[in-house]
Amino acid sequence: MAWTWQTAAFFLFIILCFVVMVLWEKKKPGGSPRRGVLGLDTTRGDRLFISLLSSAYIHLGWLGLIGPMLWIATILSFVFAIFVFRYV
């Protein structure tokens, strides 16, 4: 793996997600489990995991089908993450 500023930004974003989730859990404990469109009970941590994993698949699919213009895949990933945290 080439360690570029983009790679560092990616890992910093993941760390930032974890820090925000810890602070959110400290402020409002319990994770507020709820049943979403998939019929599963999910907590905030579950929804973060689904968002991050889906983001990886969106980016890999974009690379395989379209090419290296990843900023559009990143926007799609953010939109999907908002959908996951809102409805799943």
N, C-alpha and C positions, 0 to 999 in steps of 0.2 A: 504494500500500500504506500503510495506516495504521500508524504506528510506535507500538505500544502495548507494555505490559510483556509481553504474551503473545508478540508478535513478537520482542522482545529475548530472551525465554526460549527461543524456538525456535532462534534463531541461536546462542545460548550453548550450547544442547544439542548442536548440530551441531559446534561448535568443540570442546566437551568430548569428543565421540565421536572426533574426529580426534586430540586430545591423548592420549586413552587408547590408541588404536590405535598411535600412535608409541611410547609407553612400552612397550606390550606387544611391539612389534616389536624394541625395543632389548633387552628382557629375554629374549625367546625369538625369535631371528631365523628367517626362512624362511617364515613365514606358514602353516606346516603344511598344505599343500594336501591335500585329500582328496576322494574321490568320494562325492557324496551321492545323495539319492533321485532327482534329476533326471538322474543319469548324467554330470554335469559335474565336472571338477576345479576346486574353488574354494579360494581362500585366505581369510584373515580379511578382507582388504580387499574382496574380491568379495562376501562375505557381508554386510559392512556396507553396501555399495552396494545390494545386493538388499533389505536391511531398510529402508533409508531411502527407496528408490524405492517399495517396497510400502506403506510408511507413508503416503506422499503419496497414493497411489491409494486406500488405505483411508479416509483422511480426506475426499478428494474424493467418493468414493462415498457415504460417510456423509452428507456435506452435501447431496448430490443426492437421496438416497433418504429419509433420516430427518429431518435438520434440524440446527440449530446446537448440539445437545448433544454436543460433541466429546470430552468426557472418556471416554465409552464407546469411541469410536474410538481414543483414545490407549491405553486399556487393551488393546484388540484388537491395536493395532500393537506394543505391547511383547510380548504373547504370541506374535505372529507372528515378531518378531525373535528371541525365544528359540528358537522352532522352527527358524528359518533357521540360527542359529549352532550349533544342536545336530545337525540332521539334513541340512542342504543342503550 
